[in-house]
Amino acid sequence: MRVTQFIQYNNFVLYQQRTLSALNNVQTQISTGEKIQNMYEDPVVYTKYLKLNEELNSFTQIKSSANFAETFANETDTTLNDFVTTLGSFKTNLLKAANDTNDDTSREAIVSELKGELEHLKDLANTSIDGKYLFSGSKFNTKPIDDNYQYQGNDAKVKAYLGAGIEREYNIDGASLFLGRDNDYSKHISTNMPQYDKMKANPQFVVRGSDGKLYIDKDIKAHGKEPDSQDNPINTPVTGNSQIRMLTGVSDIYDPATDTYKDGTSYFYIKGKKPDGTTIDTKFSMSNSDTVNDLLNKIGELYGNTATTKVVDVSLNDQGEIQVKDVQSGKMLTDFYMVASDKDEPSIDDLAKNGDYTVAFQKSGFNTIRNLSSISANNGYFDNRIFKFGSDFKTTDTKRDALPSDTLYKVLGEKGVRDSDGTIQTLDHLTLSGTDTDGNSVNVTLNVDSTTTMQDLMDQIKNNFGDVSVSLEDGKLTVTDNSINQTDSSKLSLNINAFDFNNNSLEVFSSSDVSNFDKIYMDKNGNEITSNVSQIVKDYKTIFKNGEKIIEKNPDAQTYATKDTVIADTMGTDSMPQEIKVKFKDKNGDLKTAVITLRNTPDADGHLSNFWIDLNNDGVRDPNEVFDIYEPDGSLTPAHDKITTTTEMDTNTCKVCTKEKLDKGMTYQQLADVISMITSDNLPASNSAEDYNKALNTAKQEVSVGMDKNGKFYLKDNSNNPSSIDLSMYTDNNSLYFQANNAVTVDEPQVDFFGTLQKAIDAVENGNFYPDGDKDPRSFGIEGAIEAIDHVTDHVRRSHAKIGAVSNEFKLTIERTDMLKLNVQQLQSDNIDTDIGEATMKLNSLQTSYQALLASVAKINNLTLLNYL
């Protein structure tokens, strides 16, 4: 083919364009610093570039997340450090308060400082960063602690993104900080009545026997004896080496025939729970010559102590109060109550009913139910002139101590439970019987109506029982025999019995607080009713599988019960059936009773767990008054979890398979459902699942009932404030109780940060060095506050250490991310960045070639035929 000028020209133009393109590419590489701009230029390089760029973006995200988390954690760390410092100052002030040289002014100054520190701690708890509260869990916009020091956040853990599938928590939620738990701590409880040596406190009744030993003789004058000494009475706390007579003051026995003394007997009535949740409900006797250490050892044995194994430590504090502390940490169930007497009675109720002498170890001031139809006055024991009834007289509405001007209906109630059949009847009259100060028999009647007052009762006593004076103070009705001296023997005796119109005994008197463990109305504040006892899941769980009883370890052991907890898993016994007695006033203020029965096997009428309320008030369990407790699917509810195994053909595989059906035992939610129905007076129209649910839905509109976060039962009257509802629930064997005159908790594994601080301030304000039933019955005292604050401080320190480690982890993460980011950037640079030197040399070469190309093109364009020839 002949090469023409035109073809040459086109070739030169093509070469020019290619060279120009190469020049542009090199110039772009030099200006951008990158080898390529588009995937088509080099797919391998571009793909690698995108992958490395994705890694860089991920590292940027990780660093951003870690930066915020580190800032959040650092602020939390700083705040918790302030917590620890303030708690240290708080404890210092408690130690100052524990100095018994403080006068009222000094104590008030300390209280003022403590309250200031409490407010500062609340402010610290409400610290926020960038509009997010540190300690509210994931509820960043919710202030954690409200004005009532209640936690409002949640227990969520907030996490920072640290890479694919990697997250780290960076917060300390308030639920764990303020309401957490330390399972390496043990429960520590204490009685709250100081115990003084009753022989030193009452030397006028102490005699020396012919054997040279000291005895107590209440009838010292009648026996022709003289006190062993003329010492002045002093209050000296008992010690472990003190004799039982010094602790209880029970009189020894004088034998006039031999003119000798022998040891009297003291009886101890004890209730409570062992660390594993098993019920304690027992009575034992001890000789007056035994020691308090013997008593403490005996109590320890009740809780499971043996010669080789110790379950609890039982000791005395400096006020002679009994302390029980779990040896094993993490336990929550241990409970204790005790009363002593000189009488061997079938039950504690009989101590109050029969006017027996009692020694109080625990006192709470709760409003007890009216469970006695008769009460007797007991002698003051170390003042033979004084007689007090074993009952507390309080008003039924405001629960304050009764006044002489209060009507008997206001104090005893217009209605009462009849002894014979449990029906509700109207109080008609009281009988006063016994002997007057001269020993003459007395039996008089006081008719009761809406105008009869406590003063009328007091006048009836004064006018019929000889030379006596009668007073009503602090809820105690006291009769004084003015015909004798302190150590003389009195002929006075006095019983009061209550009756309805048909002369049937009527329960209108309440047991004395000190001789009542669990027959108590729950606390009421406006329209809210709450219990004081937390329901705790015990160590083992009982299940019935195909009728066989199986006991296994409970995975939820020693935790607070919730609405879904099976009641039997918290009871102190597995024996069924168990009856929960309910004494209450409904929304209208009407006194009623109900019985909730937990059953594993049907009764004669086919009922499993059920409740009975006497609708026609005849004392008979009529069929239409018994209501089954239903499951959501309409089935009946057993007491314990029940598993039934069935074998059937699988229609899909045509194989025989085994299936298990679980019938869950009666839960606290179901108990709450029953209480809502009976207190709101919304009962099922018939004993059917449909009517049960209808009644329940209506009841829930009026009354809200359930379990709070501390496992305590509560009721809220949605219709009335203040509410007319009163509520008491208990079992006769105290295997389950909701409100109790139990031992005061000094410390336990569970933490209540602000609750502990408030109790500590109250202890200082009231001047309680130790638990004191006469000042502030539920307080652990200043000494207990110091122990509890040590636990709270340690708990905060643990969170402080945890967040410090978290903060360091995020700091290291940021440093590591920066390093990895640099490495990736280097790889990315190696992959796509232009070598400037090489590109410059290439540019120069291309420019030279391009210039030569342009010169050649110019020469060709100037060629003519003449030149060619």
Backbone hydrogen bonds, N-H to C=O, Kabsch-Sander energy under -0.5 kcal/mol:
donor,donor_aa,acceptor,acceptor_aa,energy
4,T,2,R,-0.8
8,Q,4,T,-2.1
9,Y,5,Q,-2.3
10,N,6,F,-2.5
11,N,7,I,-2.4
12,F,8,Q,-2.6
13,V,9,Y,-2.6
14,L,10,N,-2.5
15,Y,11,N,-2.9
16,Q,12,F,-2.3
17,Q,13,V,-2.5
18,R,14,L,-2.5
19,T,15,Y,-2.5
20,L,16,Q,-2.9
21,S,17,Q,-2.8
22,A,18,R,-2.7
23,L,19,T,-2.7
24,N,20,L,-2.7
25,N,21,S,-2.7
26,V,22,A,-2.5
27,Q,23,L,-3.0
28,T,24,N,-2.8
29,Q,25,N,-2.6
30,I,26,V,-2.4
31,S,27,Q,-2.6
32,T,28,T,-3.1
33,G,29,Q,-2.1
35,K,832,I,-4.3
41,E,38,N,-1.2
42,D,38,N,-0.7
42,D,39,M,-0.9
46,Y,42,D,-2.8
47,T,43,P,-2.7
48,K,44,V,-2.1
49,Y,45,V,-2.3
50,L,46,Y,-2.4
51,K,47,T,-2.2
52,L,48,K,-2.4
53,N,49,Y,-2.3
54,E,50,L,-2.3
55,E,51,K,-1.8
56,L,52,L,-2.1
57,N,53,N,-2.3
58,S,54,E,-2.2
59,F,55,E,-2.5
60,T,56,L,-2.1
61,Q,57,N,-2.3
62,I,58,S,-2.9
63,K,59,F,-2.7
64,S,60,T,-2.4
65,S,61,Q,-2.7
66,A,62,I,-3.1
67,N,63,K,-2.9
68,F,64,S,-2.0
69,A,65,S,-2.6
70,E,66,A,-3.0
71,T,67,N,-2.3
72,F,68,F,-3.0
73,A,69,A,-3.1
74,N,70,E,-3.1
75,E,71,T,-2.3
76,T,72,F,-2.2
77,D,73,A,-3.0
78,T,74,N,-2.5
79,T,75,E,-2.5
80,L,76,T,-2.9
81,N,77,D,-1.9
82,D,78,T,-1.7
83,F,79,T,-2.0
84,V,80,L,-2.5
85,T,81,N,-2.1
86,T,82,D,-2.6
87,L,83,F,-2.9
88,G,84,V,-2.0
89,S,85,T,-1.8
90,F,86,T,-2.6
91,K,87,L,-2.5
92,T,88,G,-2.0
93,N,89,S,-2.0
94,L,90,F,-1.7
95,L,91,K,-2.6
96,K,92,T,-1.9
97,A,93,N,-2.3
98,A,94,L,-1.7
99,N,96,K,-1.4
100,D,98,A,-0.6
102,N,99,N,-1.7
107,R,103,D,-2.5
108,E,104,D,-2.4
109,A,105,T,-2.0
110,I,106,S,-2.1
111,V,107,R,-2.6
112,S,108,E,-2.3
113,E,109,A,-2.0
114,L,110,I,-2.7
115,K,111,V,-2.6
116,G,112,S,-1.9
117,E,113,E,-2.3
118,L,114,L,-2.3
119,E,115,K,-2.2
120,H,116,G,-2.2
121,L,117,E,-2.4
122,K,118,L,-2.0
123,D,119,E,-2.4
124,L,120,H,-2.5
125,A,121,L,-2.4
126,N,122,K,-1.3
127,T,124,L,-1.7
129,I,132,K,-2.8
132,K,129,I,-1.9
133,Y,140,F,-2.4
134,L,127,T,-2.7
136,S,133,Y,-0.7
139,K,136,S,-1.7
140,F,138,S,-1.8
142,T,139,K,-2.1
143,K,141,N,-0.5
146,D,144,P,-0.5
146,D,150,Q,-2.1
149,Y,146,D,-2.0
152,Q,144,P,-3.3
154,N,136,S,-1.3
158,V,156,A,-0.6
160,A,168,R,-2.9
162,L,166,I,-2.7
166,I,163,G,-2.5
167,E,165,G,-0.5
168,R,160,A,-1.8
170,Y,158,V,-2.4
171,N,158,V,-0.6
173,D,171,N,-0.6
174,G,135,F,-1.2
175,A,154,N,-0.8
176,S,173,D,-0.5
177,L,173,D,-1.9
178,F,174,G,-3.2
179,L,174,G,-0.8
179,L,175,A,-1.0
180,G,176,S,-0.6
182,D,749,P,-2.2
183,N,181,R,-0.5
185,Y,182,D,-1.8
188,H,747,D,-3.4
189,I,324,V,-2.8
190,S,744,V,-2.3
191,T,322,I,-2.2
192,N,361,F,-1.2
193,M,361,F,-1.3
195,Q,319,Q,-2.2
196,Y,194,P,-0.6
197,D,236,T,-3.3
198,K,196,Y,-0.6
198,K,246,M,-3.0
201,A,197,D,-1.9
202,N,198,K,-0.7
205,F,202,N,-2.0
206,V,203,P,-1.4
207,V,205,F,-0.6
207,V,215,Y,-2.3
209,G,207,V,-0.6
209,G,213,K,-3.1
212,G,209,G,-2.1
215,Y,207,V,-3.1
217,D,205,F,-2.8
220,I,217,D,-0.8
220,I,218,K,-0.6
221,K,487,T,-0.8
223,H,219,D,-1.7
224,G,221,K,-1.7
225,K,220,I,-2.8
228,D,206,V,-3.0
234,I,200,K,-1.6
236,T,234,I,-0.8
238,V,195,Q,-2.3
242,S,239,T,-1.4
244,I,290,D,-2.9
245,R,288,N,-1.9
246,M,243,Q,-0.8
247,L,243,Q,-1.2
248,T,244,I,-3.1
249,G,245,R,-1.9
252,D,216,I,-2.8
253,I,262,K,-2.4
254,Y,252,D,-0.5
255,D,260,T,-3.1
258,T,255,D,-0.7
259,D,255,D,-1.4
260,T,255,D,-1.4
262,K,253,I,-2.3
266,S,286,M,-2.7
267,Y,341,S,-3.0
268,F,284,F,-3.1
269,Y,339,V,-3.0
270,I,268,F,-0.6
270,I,282,T,-2.6
271,K,337,Y,-2.1
272,G,280,I,-1.6
273,K,335,D,-1.1
274,K,278,T,-2.8
277,G,274,K,-2.2
279,T,572,G,-1.9
280,I,272,G,-2.8
281,D,279,T,-0.5
282,T,270,I,-2.6
284,F,268,F,-2.0
286,M,266,S,-2.5
288,N,264,G,-2.3
290,D,287,S,-1.7
292,V,242,S,-2.6
293,N,240,G,-2.5
295,L,291,T,-1.5
296,L,292,V,-2.7
297,N,293,N,-2.4
298,K,294,D,-2.1
299,I,295,L,-2.4
300,G,296,L,-2.4
301,E,297,N,-2.1
302,L,298,K,-1.4
303,Y,299,I,-1.2
304,G,301,E,-1.1
305,N,300,G,-2.5
306,T,309,T,-3.6
311,V,309,T,-0.5
313,D,325,K,-3.2
314,V,312,V,-0.5
315,S,323,Q,-2.3
317,N,321,E,-2.0
320,G,317,N,-2.0
323,Q,315,S,-3.2
324,V,189,I,-2.3
325,K,313,D,-2.5
326,D,187,K,-2.3
327,V,311,V,-2.7
328,Q,311,V,-0.7
330,G,185,Y,-3.2
331,K,328,Q,-0.7
333,L,275,P,-0.5
335,D,273,K,-2.2
337,Y,271,K,-1.6
339,V,269,Y,-1.8
340,A,359,V,-1.9
341,S,267,Y,-2.1
342,D,357,Y,-0.8
345,E,343,K,-1.0
350,D,347,S,-0.5
351,L,347,S,-0.6
351,L,348,I,-1.2
352,A,348,I,-1.1
353,K,349,D,-2.3
354,N,350,D,-2.5
355,G,352,A,-0.9
356,D,351,L,-2.5
359,V,340,A,-2.9
360,A,358,T,-0.5
361,F,338,M,-0.8
368,T,366,F,-0.9
369,I,519,K,-2.0
371,N,369,I,-1.1
371,N,509,F,-1.0
372,L,509,F,-2.5
375,I,496,I,-2.4
376,S,352,A,-1.0
377,A,494,L,-2.6
378,N,388,K,-3.8
380,G,383,D,-0.6
380,G,386,I,-3.5
382,F,380,G,-2.2
384,N,486,Q,-2.5
386,I,383,D,-1.9
387,F,479,V,-2.3
388,K,378,N,-2.9
389,F,477,L,-1.3
390,G,352,A,-0.5
390,G,376,S,-1.2
391,S,389,F,-1.0
392,D,510,S,-0.6
393,F,475,G,-2.8
394,K,392,D,-0.8
395,T,400,R,-2.6
396,T,410,K,-3.1
399,K,395,T,-0.6
402,A,393,F,-2.6
406,D,403,L,-1.7
408,L,452,T,-2.9
411,V,407,T,-1.4
412,L,408,L,-3.8
413,G,408,L,-1.0
413,G,409,Y,-0.6
416,G,425,Q,-2.6
417,V,507,E,-1.1
418,R,416,G,-0.5
418,R,423,T,-3.3
419,D,505,S,-2.0
422,G,418,R,-2.5
425,Q,416,G,-2.8
425,Q,423,T,-0.6
427,L,414,E,-2.9
428,D,499,F,-2.6
429,H,499,F,-1.6
430,L,446,L,-2.6
431,T,497,N,-2.5
432,L,444,V,-3.0
433,S,431,T,-0.5
433,S,495,N,-2.3
434,G,442,V,-1.8
435,T,493,S,-1.5
436,D,440,N,-2.4
437,T,465,F,-1.0
439,G,436,D,-2.0
442,V,434,G,-2.9
444,V,432,L,-2.6
446,L,430,L,-3.3
447,N,445,T,-0.6
448,V,428,D,-3.1
452,T,449,D,-1.1
454,M,406,D,-2.6
455,Q,404,P,-2.2
457,L,453,T,-1.5
458,M,454,M,-2.5
459,D,455,Q,-2.7
460,Q,456,D,-2.1
461,I,457,L,-1.9
462,K,458,M,-2.4
463,N,459,D,-2.6
464,N,460,Q,-0.7
464,N,461,I,-0.8
465,F,461,I,-1.6
468,V,466,G,-2.0
469,S,480,T,-1.6
471,S,478,T,-2.5
473,E,476,K,-1.9
476,K,473,E,-2.3
477,L,475,G,-0.5
478,T,471,S,-2.7
478,T,476,K,-0.7
479,V,387,F,-2.9
480,T,469,S,-2.8
481,D,385,R,-2.9
481,D,479,V,-0.5
482,N,467,D,-2.4
482,N,480,T,-0.9
483,S,467,D,-0.5
484,I,481,D,-0.8
488,D,485,N,-1.0
493,S,435,T,-2.1
495,N,433,S,-3.0
496,I,375,I,-2.9
497,N,431,T,-2.4
498,A,373,S,-2.5
499,F,429,H,-2.3
500,D,504,N,-1.9
503,N,500,D,-1.8
506,L,498,A,-2.0
507,E,417,V,-3.2
508,V,372,L,-1.6
508,V,506,L,-0.9
509,F,372,L,-2.7
511,S,369,I,-0.6
512,S,390,G,-1.5
515,S,512,S,-1.2
516,N,513,D,-1.3
520,I,518,D,-1.8
521,Y,367,N,-2.9
522,M,727,L,-2.9
523,D,530,T,-1.5
525,N,528,E,-3.0
527,N,525,N,-0.6
528,E,525,N,-1.9
529,I,715,L,-3.2
530,T,523,D,-2.3
531,S,713,F,-2.2
532,N,738,F,-0.8
533,V,738,F,-1.9
534,S,532,N,-0.5
535,Q,711,G,-2.9
536,I,534,S,-0.6
537,V,559,T,-2.7
538,K,569,D,-2.5
539,D,276,D,-1.1
541,K,552,E,-3.3
543,I,541,K,-0.5
543,I,550,I,-3.1
544,F,641,D,-2.4
545,K,543,I,-0.7
545,K,548,E,-2.7
546,N,544,F,-0.6
546,N,643,I,-2.9
548,E,545,K,-2.1
550,I,543,I,-3.5
552,E,541,K,-2.5
552,E,550,I,-0.5
554,N,539,D,-2.6
557,A,554,N,-1.7
558,Q,537,V,-3.6
559,T,556,D,-1.0
561,A,535,Q,-3.1
565,T,562,T,-1.6
567,I,666,M,-2.6
568,A,639,A,-0.6
569,D,566,V,-1.6
570,T,567,I,-2.3
571,M,567,I,-0.8
572,G,735,S,-2.0
578,Q,598,L,-1.6
580,I,578,Q,-0.5
580,I,596,I,-3.3
581,K,579,E,-0.7
581,K,730,Y,-3.0
582,V,594,A,-2.7
583,K,581,K,-0.5
583,K,728,S,-2.1
584,F,592,K,-2.5
585,K,726,D,-2.0
586,D,590,D,-2.0
587,K,679,T,-2.3
589,G,586,D,-2.4
592,K,584,F,-3.2
594,A,582,V,-2.3
595,V,612,W,-2.1
596,I,580,I,-2.5
597,T,595,V,-0.6
597,T,610,N,-2.9
598,L,578,Q,-2.8
598,L,596,I,-0.5
599,R,597,T,-0.6
603,D,607,H,-1.8
606,G,603,D,-2.1
609,S,637,T,-2.3
610,N,597,T,-2.0
611,F,627,F,-2.3
612,W,595,V,-2.5
613,I,625,E,-1.6
614,D,593,T,-0.5
615,L,613,I,-1.6
617,N,614,D,-0.8
622,D,620,V,-1.9
625,E,622,D,-2.1
626,V,623,P,-1.1
627,F,611,F,-2.8
627,F,625,E,-0.5
629,I,609,S,-2.2
630,Y,628,D,-0.6
631,E,635,S,-3.1
634,G,631,E,-2.3
637,T,629,I,-1.4
639,A,599,R,-1.1
641,D,542,T,-0.7
642,K,663,D,-2.6
643,I,544,F,-2.8
644,T,661,K,-2.6
646,T,659,K,-3.0
648,E,657,C,-2.5
650,D,655,K,-3.1
651,T,649,M,-0.7
654,C,650,D,-2.7
655,K,650,D,-0.6
657,C,648,E,-3.2
659,K,646,T,-2.9
661,K,644,T,-2.7
662,L,660,E,-0.5
663,D,642,K,-3.4
663,D,661,K,-0.6
664,K,662,L,-0.7
666,M,638,P,-1.7
668,Y,565,T,-1.7
669,Q,563,K,-2.4
671,L,667,T,-1.8
672,A,668,Y,-2.7
673,D,669,Q,-2.2
674,V,670,Q,-2.0
675,I,671,L,-2.4
676,S,672,A,-2.5
677,M,673,D,-1.9
678,I,674,V,-2.5
679,T,675,I,-2.4
680,S,676,S,-1.4
682,N,677,M,-2.7
688,S,686,S,-2.1
692,Y,688,S,-2.5
693,N,689,A,-2.3
694,K,690,E,-1.9
695,A,691,D,-2.6
696,L,692,Y,-2.2
697,N,693,N,-2.4
698,T,694,K,-1.9
699,A,695,A,-2.5
700,K,696,L,-2.4
701,Q,697,N,-0.6
701,Q,698,T,-0.9
702,E,698,T,-0.6
702,E,699,A,-1.3
703,V,699,A,-2.7
704,S,716,K,-2.7
705,V,703,V,-0.5
706,G,714,Y,-2.0
708,D,712,K,-2.6
711,G,708,D,-2.0
714,Y,706,G,-2.5
715,L,529,I,-2.7
716,K,704,S,-3.0
717,D,527,N,-2.9
718,N,702,E,-2.6
718,N,716,K,-0.8
719,S,702,E,-0.6
723,S,526,G,-2.4
726,D,585,K,-1.2
728,S,583,K,-1.5
730,Y,581,K,-1.7
731,T,736,L,-1.0
734,N,731,T,-1.6
738,F,729,M,-1.0
741,N,517,F,-2.9
742,N,740,A,-1.6
743,A,336,F,-1.7
744,V,190,S,-2.8
746,V,188,H,-3.0
746,V,744,V,-0.6
747,D,188,H,-1.6
751,V,180,G,-3.3
753,F,178,F,-2.9
756,T,752,D,-2.9
757,L,753,F,-1.8
758,Q,754,F,-2.3
759,K,755,G,-2.2
760,A,756,T,-2.2
761,I,757,L,-2.2
762,D,758,Q,-2.4
763,A,759,K,-2.2
764,V,760,A,-1.8
765,E,761,I,-2.8
766,N,762,D,-2.4
767,G,763,A,-0.6
767,G,764,V,-0.8
768,N,763,A,-2.5
769,F,767,G,-0.8
772,D,776,D,-0.6
773,G,192,N,-3.1
775,K,772,D,-1.0
776,D,772,D,-1.8
779,S,776,D,-2.3
782,I,768,N,-2.9
783,E,769,F,-2.6
784,G,780,F,-0.9
785,A,781,G,-2.3
786,I,782,I,-2.2
787,E,783,E,-1.6
788,A,784,G,-2.6
789,I,785,A,-2.8
790,D,786,I,-1.8
791,H,787,E,-1.5
792,V,788,A,-2.4
793,T,789,I,-3.0
794,D,790,D,-2.2
795,H,791,H,-2.6
796,V,792,V,-2.2
797,R,793,T,-2.5
798,R,794,D,-1.9
799,S,795,H,-1.5
800,H,796,V,-2.7
801,A,797,R,-2.9
802,K,798,R,-2.2
803,I,799,S,-2.7
804,G,800,H,-2.0
805,A,801,A,-1.9
806,V,802,K,-2.1
807,S,803,I,-2.9
808,N,804,G,-2.1
809,E,805,A,-2.1
810,F,806,V,-2.3
811,K,807,S,-2.0
812,L,808,N,-2.5
813,T,809,E,-2.2
814,I,810,F,-2.4
815,E,811,K,-2.2
816,R,812,L,-2.9
817,T,813,T,-2.7
818,D,814,I,-2.5
819,M,815,E,-2.0
820,L,816,R,-2.7
821,K,817,T,-2.7
822,L,818,D,-2.0
823,N,819,M,-2.1
824,V,820,L,-2.5
825,Q,821,K,-2.6
826,Q,822,L,-2.2
827,L,823,N,-2.2
828,Q,824,V,-3.1
829,S,825,Q,-2.3
830,D,826,Q,-2.8
831,N,827,L,-1.9
832,I,828,Q,-2.4
833,D,829,S,-2.0
834,T,33,G,-2.3
836,I,834,T,-1.0
839,A,835,D,-3.0
840,T,836,I,-2.5
841,M,837,G,-2.5
842,K,838,E,-2.5
843,L,839,A,-2.4
844,N,840,T,-2.8
845,S,841,M,-2.5
846,L,842,K,-2.9
847,Q,843,L,-2.8
848,T,844,N,-2.5
849,S,845,S,-2.6
850,Y,846,L,-2.6
851,Q,847,Q,-2.7
852,A,848,T,-2.4
853,L,849,S,-2.5
854,L,850,Y,-2.5
855,A,851,Q,-2.2
856,S,852,A,-2.3
857,V,853,L,-2.3
858,A,854,L,-2.2
859,K,855,A,-2.0
860,I,856,S,-2.3
861,N,857,V,-2.3
862,N,858,A,-1.0
862,N,859,K,-0.7
863,L,859,K,-0.6
863,L,860,I,-1.2
868,Y,864,T,-2.9
869,L,865,L,-2.9
